[in-house]
């Protein structure tokens, strides 16, 4: 498994670095706090497994001699590529369930080796699972491929990790798809550039993964999805290599790029892309705006989005989310508001945005700041980046700790928020006996927000998966019934397939199936994701 941290090692069972895992006294204190919040007895701590105690099924595949030098079947590589980083993945890993590991992990170093692996998989009757940073939270990199395949090969793109070319005139960069977020920014920084795409998984997710899942970044308006930065793509498929023409825009028929953006590895392996980059910001302003109610904050977010101010950050947190993630204990909702520019001061934009907030009873108790690392906004940012480690800790404590997100038009938000809230609370009361549910906006558009819900409920080890299944179904059913999408930025994977099948038009499903048959005749790539035969 590619190790971008030098001597540090990625966790093979959970999120992030092994030396950053919540443990010891910190984990004990977390357990006490969660038990108090949920009103439950002391929670049972389940320690994660040790690699030396793990027994993986024997590999069913042997790569040909020409591929052996960049393939591995050692325990660490196979275990680390067995799961993504969803709640279900975390539960299974912590309880030692590695029943469907890849038989081989390939680490190709160039496009030719990617193509060679795909050829081998097709001839061997094996499934090929493209793997970027492994941060999927929807079962997108799982090797549970069924008996139709003789085995599964995880194709780790981590060695394709370079910025290959910079076009300073057009302000764009040609970048290999396996590069992780921090390494990408490190290579762009000497040129004064940034991609300006920062999903929560930034530290452990790759450019190719962002493209394949239509990732949503940290910025709440304007450039929100990775789609916005793409000039062209290069994709290796079992039928050959596809490269789109590099253009700022084109009206020449359906876009080839759009076919592969969001394709989640079922059509080909994205190996590189020309991406629009940005000058690094030099002017910033941030504010933490408090509102009496979530509805007041939502109205302000609507006004800001439709005023075309395009803040970099416009994250609305309900009172529960504001308390747990930003330390705001006044019972108010919180709008984390920020502006930035590489060209000009942003004071006028911030002043207008706070005026709009005041129209909806918003107040800025700490004033406007020139750094987003101060105050409630800074506390929220730290909590945001540490949240995946906390989720793994909550799984160890026997909780159901899950998130789900959607997007809807503004005219549907009030109804969706109310009905989803009601359905999910009813579900976790029935299956867990209680719990908490919070909501925030991750992104806002002129025509609608992207609500993001967080569930924390008491459970027992051995019950977490079945209880998650019931709560997940209730949440997903309610989202679709009230005009939302099954996912705004977490992708479909295997976990969202039942609802994605209901959301997409039937003729589009047939079209996608035809495209896959053309590009992947043996249906080798990522079976179970997006489409079935």
N, C-alpha and C positions, 0 to 999 in steps of 0.2 A: 504494500500500500504506500503510495507516495507520501513522503513526510516533509511538508514544507517548513517544519519547525526545527530543523537541524537535529539536535540531540533529544528534543522533546518527542514524545510519542502520542499519536492520536489514540483515544480510547477505542477499543475494539468492540465494546458492548454499549456505549452510550455516547452522549454528546461531547465533542470538543477534546481538549487535552486531558490526559490522565492526571496531571498535577493540578488541575483546576476543578476536579470533581468535588462536590460538596460532601464532606465526610466528618467523622469525629464529633467534637463538641458542637460545631456549626450545624450538623445534621440533627443532633439531639435537640438543640434549641428550636430548629425549624419544626420538628415534630411536635414539640410542646405548643408552639404558637399556632400551628394548624389545628391541633386537637381543640385548643381553646376557641378558635374561630368557628369550627364546625360543631362545637358542643358535643364532642365524642370522647370516649375513654382514651387512654394512652394508645397511640398508634404502634403497630408492630413493624419493626424495622427488618427488612429483608436485605441482606448484603448481596452485592453482585457476585457473580461467579468468578473463579480464577481461571485464567487461560489453561493452566496446567491440569485443571480438573475437567476440562471440556473434552468430550469425545465426539468427534465429527464422523459422519458416515464416510467410508472410503470413497475416494474420487473414482468416478465412473468413466473418466475421459483421460486420455494420454495425448498431449499435443504432439504433432509431428516434430521431427528433429529441427526443422527450420524455424520453429516457433519457441522451442524450449528455452532459449536464452532470455526471453522476456516474459516468460510465464512462471507462475508459482502455484503450488498446492500446499504450502505450509499452513499450519494451524492459524497463525495470526492473520495472514492475508485472507484465508477463507472465512474465518469468523468475522473479521472486520467488514467483509463485503456481503454478509448474509442478510443483514437488515439495513433499512434506512434509519431515520431518526424520528419516527412517529410515536405517538403514545403506545400503540399496539407493539411496535418494534421494541420500545423500551421495556414493556412488560415481559415480552417473550425473552429478551436478552437477559434481563435481571434474573429471571427464573430459569435460565439455562436452556431455553428452547432454541437450539440451532439445528433443527431437524431438516432444514432445506438450504444448506450452504451451497455456494457455487462449487463446482467440481474443480475448476481451474480459474485463476485470476490472471488475466493478461494485462501487461503494462506496455502497450505499443509506444514506440518512440517517434514514429512518423506515420504519414498516411499509408504508405505501402504496407506497413505492419498492421494497421487497422484493417485494410482490405484483405490481407492474408488471414487474419483471424476470422473475419466474416466468411471467407471462402471455406476455411476449415470447419466452422460451425455448420454451414449449410451441407457440406459433404458428410459430416459426422452425425447429422440429425440432432445437433445440439442447439439450445437456445442461446442467444447472445444478448446480454444485458448491458447497455451502455451505462457507465458510472463516472460521474464528475467528482463531486465532493462527498457524495453519499448522504446529503442532508435532507432527502425527500421525507416529507411528513405525511405522505398519502400512499405508501407502498409502491413507489415508482421504480425502485431498484431491487425489489424482491426477486429471489431466485426460485420461488414456488411456481414452477412452470408445468407441473402435471406429468403424467406418464407418456404423453405424446412425444416427448423429447428424451433422448438418451442421456442428457445431462445439461448443465448450464455453465456458461462461461461469462464471468463478469469482466467487462472491458474497461479498465481504469485508464482514463485519459490524462492522468496526472503528469506524465512526462512531456506532454505537449503544452508547455507552460510559458511560452515566450511572446513578447510583443515583437513582431517581425519587421514592422515598417511603420514609419510615421510620415504622414502627408501634412506638412505644416500649412500649406496653402489652403487646402480644403478642410483642415483641422479634423483629421481622421487617423485611425490606426488599424493596422492589420494584426490580429491577435489570435494566437492559438487557443482552442476551446478548453483545454484542460487547466488553464491558469486559474488559481483561486483568487478571491477578491483582494486580499492584502498584497499578494505578489504582483497582481495587475496594477494596483495603485502605486506600488513602489517603483515599477518600471516606467510608469507614465510621469511620475513626479519630477524627475530631472528635466523633462521637456515643458514643465509648467502646466500639464494637463491632468485631468481626471475624467473617468468615465461617468462619475456622478450617479452610480447605481449601487445602493447600499441596502440590500434586503437584510432582515434580521440574521439570516444564515451567512452573511457576508464572509466571515472568517473561514468558513468551511464549505463554501459552495463555489462552483466554477462558472466561467463565462458560458461554456457549452450547456451546462445545466440551466442557467438563467434563460438561454435562448430556447432550449427544448421544452421548458415549462412555462414560457411567457411570464417570467418572474416579475413581481412588483417590487420596486425599490422603496427606500425609506422616504423619499420625497413625495409629498402628499398631493401635489398638483403639477400640471404641465407635463414634465417628463416623468411619468410614473412607472410605466412598463418598459421592459428591455426592448420591446418592439420599436420604441421611439428612437433608438440609437443605431439601428441596423442600416448599413449601406448595402452590404451583400454578404452571402453565406457560401461556404464550401462544405459539402456533405458527401461522405463516402457511404454508398448504399451497396447491398449485395449485387445490384444490377449495374453498378458503375458509379462514377463520381459526378455530382451535380454542382455547378458553380454559377451563381447568378451574377449578372453584370453590375458593376459598382456604379450607382447613380444616386443623386439626391432625391429623386422622385421619378416616377414613370407611369404613364397611362397605357402601357403596352400589355393589355390583357391582364388576367389574374396574376398576381405577384408570385414568382417562384419562392421568394423568401417566406411569404405567408404560409405556404404549404408546410414548411419545416418548423416555423415558429410555433411552439406549442405541441409539436408532434410527439414529444415525450419518448423519443428513441424508437418508435415503431416503424419509421420510414427510412432511417439512416443514422449515421453517426456524424454529428457536426464536428468538424475538425478545425476550422478557423473562420473568422469573420472580419470584414472591414466594419469598424464601429465609429460613429460620430463621437468625438471626445469634446470636453469643455475646458475652457480656461479655469484655473483654480480660483475659487472665490477669495476675495480680499475684503469685502464689506459684508457685515452681518448684523442682524438685530433679532432679538428673541423676546418673547413675553409669555407669561403664564396668566391666562385670563380665566377668572372664576365666574361661574354662572349659578344662579339659584337652582336650576333644574337642567337635566339633559336636553329637554325640549328647547330651552332658551339657547343653549350652546349649539344645538343643531340648526336653529334658525340663523344664528350668527355665521356658522360655517356655510350655510346656503348662500347668505348675502355676500360673503367674501368670495366664494367660488364663482358666483355670477357677476361679480364686479371686475373679473379678469385681472385681479391683483397677483395671482399665481404665487402664493407663498411657498417656500421650500417645505415648510412644516405647517400642517393644519390638522393636528391630531386631537380629536375630542374624546375625553375620558369621562365616563359616568362617575358618580360619587364613589362607588365601590372601587373602580379601577383607579381613580385619583388617589384614594387612600392607600391602596396596596402598592401601587407602582410609582407614585410621586410624593407620598407622604403628606398629602393634603387631607386633613382630618376634620374639616369644617362642614362636611356633608354636602359640599358643592361639586358641580361638574367642573372639569378643567379643560381648557383649550390650550394646547401647546402650540404656539404660533411662532413662526420664524421666517425671515427673509434673508437672502444672500445674493451677492452679485460679484462678478469679477471685473465689472466695468464702472459702477457708480454707487454712491451711498444709497441706502435703502430706507432711510428715515421717513421719507414721504409715504412710501408704501405701508410701512408699519403704522404710521400715524392714521392713515385712512382705514386700515384694518381694525385698529382699536376703536376708532370712531364707530364703525359698524357694529363692533361688539357691544359698545355702550348702548346702542339702540335696542339691544336685546338683554339689557341688565347685566352686561359683562363688566367686571372690574379687574384692574391690574394692580394687585396690592404691592408687588415688589418692583413695579415700574419696568420700563423697557431696558433690556441688557444688550451688550454687544458681544456676549459669548453665550452659546447654547449649553455650556457646561455648568451654569450657575442656577441656583434656585430649584423650583419644582421641575423645570424643563430638564435640568441636568440630572436630577434624581430619576426622572422618567427614563432618560436615555440610558443611564447605568443599569436600571432594572430591565429595560428592553433587551440589552445585550447579554445579560446574565440569565434571562428567563429560561433558556433551554437546559442549563445546568440545574436550575430549580425544578423543572419538570421531572427530570430523572430522579431527583431526590424525593419528590412527592410520590413517584411510582414505587420507590424503595419503601416508603412509609405506608403503602397499601391504599393510596387514594386513586380516584379517577380524576386526572388532571389533563384537560383537553381544551383545544380551541377549535373554532370553526368560523369561517368568514364568508362573506357574500358581497354583492353589490346590487343596488336597486335604484330606480328613479326616485327623485325627491317626492313625487306624489304618492309613492308606495311606502315610504320609509316608516311613517308613524304606525301604519297597520302591520307591516312586517315586524317592526321592533316589538310591538305589543304581542302579536300572536306567536312569534318565535320564543319570546321570553316566557310566555304562558305555557307553551308546549314543552319546553325544555325543563322548566321548574316542575311541572307535573310529572315528567318522566323521571328526573332524578329523585323526587320525593318517593315515587313508587318503587324504584329499583335500589336506591341507596339510603332512603330514609331522611334525606336532607342534602344540603349543599349550598353553594353560592354560584351566582351567575353575574358576570359583569359584561359591559359592552364599551367599545370605543370605535371611533372612525380611524381607519388607517389611511384612507385617501378620500379626497372630495373632488368631484367634477361639477361643472356647471349644471349637469342634468341629474346628478345623484351622488350619494355617498357609498363608501364601502365599509359596512359595519363588521366588526370583529368581536366575537363572543368568547369568553373564557369561563370554563366550568371547573369547579373544585368540589368534589363530593367524597364522603367517606366510603370506603370499600374494605374488602378483605382480600388478602393474597389468595389467588385461585378463583376469585369472582370478578376481577377487574375487566377481563376481556368480555365476558357475557354482559356485564353491566354497561360497558362502553358501547357494545353493539346496540343495545336498546336505546341509550341516550343519543347516540349518533344517528340512528334511524329517525328518531323523533325530531331532532334538530334539522336533518336534511329534508325530511318530508315537509316540515313547516316552512323552510326557506323556499322550496320550489312552489309550494301552494300559495305563497304570498308574493310572488313576482321576482324573487331573487335568483341569482345564479348559484350553482352548486359550489363554485369556487371563483373567487376574484383573483387570487394570486398563489394559491397553494398547489395548483395543478390537479389533475384527475387521478393519476395512478391507478391502483387497484381498489383503493378504499372508496373512491367516489364513483366508480363505474356504474353501479345501479342507477344513480340519479343522473349521471351524465347521459346514459342511454335514454332517459326520459326527457332530458332537456334538449338534446340536439334534434334537428329535423331528420326524419327517416331517410329522405333522399340524400341528405348530406352523409349519413352513415354509409349508404351504398357507394357514394362517390369516394369516401375515404378508404373503404374496403378495396375498391378498384385500384386506387393509387398504391395501396400497400402491396397488392398482388403484382403490380408492375415493378415496383422498386425492390420488393423483397419476396420473390416468387416462392421460396420455401417457408415463408412466414417464420423466419428465424429470430427476428428482432423483438425483444421485450413482449413476449406473449402475455395476454391478459390485460394489457393497457390499451385504453381508448376503443379498441375494436376487436372483434373476434371473427373467425371465418364464417 
